[in-house]
Amino acid sequence: MAAERTDPPAVICRAVAKTFAGGTEAVRPLDLRLEPGQTTALVGPSGCGKSTLLRMIAGLEPPTSGSIEIGGAPPAETLRRADLSVAFQDPSLLPWRSVRGNIALALSLARRPADARAIDELIALVGLEGFGDTRPAQLSGGMRQRAAIARALVTEPRLLLLDEPFGAVDELTRQQLAQDLPRLWEARGTTTVLVTHSVTEAVMLSDRILVLSPRPAAIVADIAIDLPRPRAPGDARTDAFAALTDAVHEALSQGMARAEPPLAAQ
């Protein structure tokens, strides 16, 4: 993986909105700038439009209106250059390829040379050492998810998009990944966007949390996470961490209270 890396990009959304066929409004027009090299978490109630916003940034879902730029270019251009990777909650591994083969495929699609040592390092980092030659059907759901995370990281993307990446793993593995993986993308200066339902995970991993309202998504709060790095599981027991999680929970409650019509009436 000796390819020259350019600077991490800012992501700029200008009046971006999404309404699906049938009239379902998923995301209200929003203006947003995600800073280069930062990790931003998107938090909100289920079905609020978090994943839709992430997919629009990834260029996988066109906005109904507005525009998105990644480092001054549209998402499609960033995808074409293989400078963008996405890890979804559904790992979507190719069943006929091994763990190593699925990870190597990302390099092939990016037209980058295979790097066996780097692939093995990532396999070990996500806790799959000894399973490199194993096919997805022989893995647990959590192990498949870890392989998908390694696949997203192997190309060293400038922009990394994570949609509930730890949702299928057990709690101990979740804590370990939340400790180990940020060191990898922070060292590379990757711009990272994380969708999560876990407030604790959002505070642990991010530099900034955007709290979204119930659908259609609107930004309820923009909370800076000014905790020092690197972070460890013990940090979650500090007063500063608790104050930030309380602020996120309060913003979520305010967003629910503003929902129109009230959720009980829907």
ZIWOQUI-V610680 format. One record per pair of residues at least 4 apart in sequence whose C-alpha atoms are under 7 Angstrom apart, sorted by sequence separation. I is the first residue (numbers start at 1). GAP is how many residues later the second one is. D is the distance in whole Angstrom. If there is no record, write none. Layout:
I;GAP;D, I;GAP;D
This chain:
19;4;6, 20;4;5, 44;4;6, 49;4;6, 50;4;6, 51;4;6, 52;4;6, 53;4;6, 54;4;6, 55;4;6, 56;4;6, 69;4;5, 70;4;6, 73;4;6, 74;4;7, 75;4;6, 76;4;6, 77;4;6, 78;4;6, 79;4;6, 97;4;5, 98;4;6, 99;4;6, 100;4;6, 101;4;6, 104;4;6, 105;4;6, 106;4;6, 107;4;6, 108;4;6, 115;4;6, 116;4;6, 117;4;6, 118;4;6, 119;4;6, 120;4;6, 121;4;6, 122;4;6, 123;4;6, 124;4;5, 128;4;7, 134;4;7, 139;4;6, 140;4;6, 141;4;6, 142;4;6, 143;4;6, 144;4;6, 145;4;6, 146;4;6, 147;4;6, 148;4;6, 149;4;6, 150;4;6, 153;4;7, 169;4;6, 170;4;6, 171;4;6, 172;4;6, 173;4;6, 174;4;6, 175;4;6, 176;4;6, 177;4;6, 178;4;7, 181;4;7, 182;4;6, 183;4;6, 184;4;7, 185;4;6, 186;4;6, 198;4;6, 199;4;6, 200;4;6, 201;4;6, 202;4;6, 213;4;5, 231;4;6, 237;4;7, 238;4;6, 239;4;6, 240;4;6, 241;4;6, 242;4;6, 243;4;6, 244;4;6, 245;4;6, 246;4;6, 247;4;6, 248;4;6, 249;4;6, 250;4;6, 251;4;6, 252;4;6, 253;4;6, 254;4;6, 255;4;6, 259;4;7, 261;4;7, 262;4;7, 19;5;5, 20;5;6, 55;5;5, 56;5;5, 69;5;5, 70;5;6, 73;5;7, 78;5;5, 79;5;6, 97;5;6, 107;5;5, 108;5;7, 123;5;5, 124;5;5, 139;5;6, 169;5;6, 185;5;5, 212;5;6, 213;5;5, 236;5;6, 261;5;7, 19;6;4, 55;6;5, 56;6;6, 68;6;6, 69;6;6, 78;6;6, 107;6;7, 123;6;6, 196;6;7, 212;6;5, 213;6;6, 235;6;7, 236;6;7, 18;7;6, 19;7;6, 56;7;6, 68;7;7, 107;7;6, 202;7;7, 212;7;5, 213;7;6, 18;8;6, 19;8;7, 42;8;6, 70;8;7, 94;8;7, 136;8;6, 166;8;6, 211;8;6, 212;8;5, 18;9;5, 93;9;7, 123;9;7, 210;9;7, 211;9;5, 17;10;5, 18;10;7, 104;10;6, 211;10;5, 17;11;5, 57;11;7, 210;11;6, 211;11;6, 17;12;4, 210;12;5, 16;13;5, 17;13;7, 209;13;6, 210;13;6, 15;14;5, 16;14;5, 209;14;5, 15;15;5, 16;15;7, 208;15;6, 209;15;6, 14;16;7, 15;16;5, 59;16;5, 103;16;7, 208;16;5, 14;17;5, 58;17;6, 59;17;6, 207;17;6, 208;17;5, 13;18;5, 14;18;7, 57;18;6, 207;18;5, 13;19;5, 100;19;7, 206;19;7, 207;19;7, 12;20;6, 13;20;6, 126;20;6, 12;21;5, 11;22;6, 12;22;6, 26;22;7, 27;22;6, 203;22;7, 10;23;7, 11;23;5, 26;23;5, 145;23;7, 182;23;7, 10;24;6, 11;24;7, 126;24;7, 10;25;5, 10;26;4, 142;26;5, 9;27;5, 123;27;7, 141;27;6, 142;27;4, 178;27;7, 204;27;7, 8;28;5, 82;28;5, 122;28;6, 142;28;7, 8;29;6, 160;30;7, 221;30;6, 159;31;6, 160;31;6, 161;31;6, 162;31;6, 163;31;6, 164;31;5, 220;31;7, 99;32;7, 100;32;5, 158;32;5, 159;32;5, 160;32;5, 161;32;5, 162;32;5, 163;32;5, 164;32;5, 99;33;5, 100;33;6, 157;33;7, 158;33;6, 159;33;6, 160;33;6, 161;33;6, 162;33;6, 163;33;7, 98;34;7, 99;34;6, 98;35;5, 99;35;6, 119;35;7, 220;35;6, 98;36;5, 99;36;6, 98;37;4, 99;37;7, 97;38;6, 98;38;7, 96;39;7, 95;40;6, 211;40;7, 95;41;6, 211;41;7, 214;41;7, 95;42;7, 203;42;7, 213;42;5, 214;42;6, 93;43;7, 213;43;7, 18;45;5, 19;45;6, 106;45;6, 200;45;7, 214;45;6, 17;46;6, 18;46;5, 199;46;6, 16;47;6, 17;47;6, 18;47;7, 103;47;7, 17;48;5, 99;48;6, 103;48;4, 107;48;6, 16;49;6, 17;49;6, 102;49;7, 106;49;7, 16;50;4, 15;51;5, 16;51;6, 103;51;7, 126;51;7, 14;52;5, 15;52;7, 179;52;7, 14;53;5, 91;53;6, 179;53;6, 13;54;6, 14;54;6, 91;54;5, 13;55;5, 93;55;7, 12;56;6, 13;56;7, 12;57;5, 91;57;5, 11;58;6, 12;58;7, 175;58;7, 11;59;5, 10;60;6, 11;60;6, 9;61;6, 10;61;5, 87;61;6, 9;62;4, 87;62;6, 87;65;6, 86;66;6, 85;67;5, 85;72;6, 84;73;5, 83;74;5, 84;74;6, 85;74;7, 86;74;6, 87;74;6, 88;74;6, 89;74;6, 83;75;5, 84;75;5, 85;75;5, 86;75;5, 87;75;5, 88;75;5, 89;75;5, 83;76;6, 84;76;6, 85;76;6, 86;76;6, 87;76;6, 88;76;7, 89;76;5, 88;77;6, 87;78;6, 89;78;7, 51;112;7, 1;114;6, 51;144;7, 50;145;7, 9;149;7, 8;150;5, 37;152;5, 39;152;6, 40;152;6, 41;152;6, 42;152;6, 43;152;6, 37;153;5, 38;153;5, 39;153;5, 40;153;5, 41;153;5, 42;153;5, 43;153;6, 44;153;7, 37;154;4, 38;154;6, 39;154;6, 40;154;6, 41;154;6, 42;154;7, 43;154;6, 36;155;5, 41;161;6, 41;165;6, 48;165;7, 40;166;5, 48;166;5, 49;166;6, 39;167;5, 40;167;6, 41;167;6, 42;167;6, 43;167;6, 44;167;6, 48;167;4, 49;167;7, 39;168;5, 40;168;5, 41;168;5, 42;168;5, 43;168;5, 44;168;5, 47;168;7, 48;168;6, 49;168;5, 38;169;6, 39;169;7, 40;169;6, 41;169;6, 42;169;6, 43;169;6, 44;169;6, 45;169;6, 48;169;5, 44;170;7, 8;181;6, 8;182;6, 9;182;7, 8;183;6, 27;188;7, 28;188;6, 30;188;7, 26;189;6, 27;189;5, 28;189;6, 26;190;4, 27;190;4, 28;190;6, 25;191;5, 26;191;6, 27;191;7, 44;208;7
